[in-house]
Amino acid sequence: MSLDMPAHDTARLIYLGIILVALMATVSRLNRSNIGKALRNLAIWIVIFTTALVCYGFRFEMREAGYRVLSVLVPGEPVPGPTPGSAAVTKSHDGHFHLRASVEGKRIDVIVDTGASAVVLTHRDAMALGIHLRDDAFTVTTSTANGHAFAAPVVLDDITIGSIAVKNVPALVSQPGALEVSLLGNSFLERLSSFTVEGDRLILKQ
């Protein structure tokens, strides 16, 4: 059986041996009254080093756990997803995915609605974005929980969710009072590479 070791393993053993000898030499020079204090300090440093090593080794898992906690503490706030270029949001208590989107630079609360063919803004949100429409602009017939309604077609410069940004998004603006909250529909969702539900989280990937 060969006892040969790779050069980097040999160097590591030599390095650890030097540290051990140095520690032993330091302890041997201490009188008995100082040995206890020295050993306590050594134990503290070992704990600090071990904790730092564990934190570094599990840094990705800890970061993901931190994002999950944030999504619970701040419902609707999109957080970075499990892969680069993705965002995640946790399901709300009502079973829907509410999230805060940036639409043309302004924060808008929306509900993800895969059944909506387009992004649909409430009249109130459209006004907040500076979109002012004449009565004759509402030419598109839409179906709502209260029946049929009319909406006005517009194009939004950009919609940003976390690190995901989509430009020139076709959308509709609902008539006043026809919609309570804006909908993030398929004119945005279909521009993504994927959107999947994993447990209680919606993962959006650009």
N, C-alpha and C positions, 0 to 999 in steps of 0.2 A: 504494500500500500504506500502510495507517495504522500509525503507530508508537505509538498511544495504548495505555497499559497501565492495568489496574485500579488503583484507589487503593491497595489493600493491597499489591500488588506494588511500586508506587512507594515506598511507605513502607518496605518491606523493603529495597529497594536503598539508600535513603537511610541506613537504620540500619546496614547492612553497610558502606557507604561511610564513615560516621563512625568505626566500629570500625577500619577499615583505616587511615584517616588518623591516628587516635590511636596505633595500633601503629607506624606509620612515624615519627611524631613522637617516640615513646618511644625507638625504635631510633636515630634520628638524634642524640639527646642523649647516647647512651652512647659512651664512648670504646671503642677497638678491643678493649681487654682484657675489656670487659664484654659485647661483642656476642655472642660465642660462648656465654657462659652464658645470656644472655637468650634466644637462639634455642633452646638446649636446653630451657630451661624452657617456652618456647612450644610446642615439639614435644611435651613431656610432657602439657601441658594439652590439646593437640589430640587426643592418643591417648586421654586420659581421657574427654573429651567425646564422641569418636566411639564408644568402648566403651559409654558410658552410653546413647547414642542407639540403638545396635544392640540393646542389652539391652531397652530400652523398646519398640522396634519389634517384637521377637520375644518379648515377655513371655509371651504365651499359649502359644506353642509351647514355650518353656522350662519353663513351669509343667507342661504336659502331659508333657514329657520327664522332669521331676522326679518326677511321680507314677508314671511307668512304672518308673523306677529304684527307687522305694520299694516298688512291688509285687513287684519281683524280690528285693530285699533282705529284705523281710518277707512271705514267701508267705502268702496268705490274708487279708492286711490289705486291706479295701476302701478304695479311693481315689476322690476325686471323678471323675465321668465327664466326657465331652466337653460335656455340656449341664447347665444348672442343674437340680437335683433328680434327678440320676443318680449312680450309683456303678458302679465297675468293679473287676473282680478278674481276675487272670491265671491261666491254666490251670496246674495243678500238673504235676510230672513224670510222674505216673501217669495223666494224661489227664483228670482230673476237676477241677471247680472247687471247691476248698476255700476256705472263708472263715470269718472270725470274726464272728459275729453277737452282738448284745446282745439277750438274751431276758429280759424283765422285769428289766432292769438288770444282768444277769450275762452275762459273756462265755462264749459257747458255740461250739465248733468244729463246723461243719456242712459237708455236701457238697450242692451243688445237684443235685437229682434231678427232672428234668421228668417222669419216669415215675411218681413217687410222687403219689398223689392228695392227700396232706396232708403237713403238717410232721410228722415222726416223731422223737420224742426217745428217746434211749437211756434205760434205767432209771436209769443213773448220773447223766446230765444232769438228769433230772427230780428226782431226790433233791437235787441241788445247788441247784435252783430252789425247793426247799421243797415239792415236790409229792409227797405220800405217798399211796399207793393201796392199797386192800385187794385181796386176791386175786380177789374176785368182780367187781372193776371191769374186768377184762380180758375184754371181751365182743366185741370187733371182730376178725374174722379177717383176717389180712394174709399176703401172700406174701413170703418172703425167699429169699435164696440157699440157705438150709438147709431150705427147705420152708415149710409153713404155720405161723403163730404167731398169738398173740393179743395185742391191744393195748387200752389203755384210752383212751377219748375224753376230751379236756380242751379248755379254751379258754385260750389264752395272752393275757395282758393286752396285750402289745406285743412286736414284733420290730423291731429297728432295725439297719440295715446302712448304714453311712456316714451320709448325710443322709436316707436313706429310712426312714420309720417307718410300720408298719402295726399297727393296734390290733385287739384281739379276734379273734385268729387261731385257727380250729379246728385241733386237732392231736391226735396220738396218742402215747401213751407205750408203748414196747415192753416186753415182759417181760424180766426180768433175763437177760443173756447172749444175747438174741435179736438184738441189733444192736450193732455195734462203734462206729459214729459216727452222730450225728443227721443227719437228712435235711431239707433245705429243699425241700419239695414244693409242689404247686400250690395248696394253701390259702393260701399266701403269694404265690407267683408270679403267680397269676391276679388278685390285687388290685392289681398294678402296671399301668401303661399299656402297658409292653412290656418284654421281656427278649430280647436278641439276642446272638449270638456274632459278634464281629468279629475275625477272625484268632485269636489266642490269648487274647482277652479276652472276658469276659462283661459286657455293659452292662445294668444294671438301671435302669429309669426309672419314677418314680412319677407 
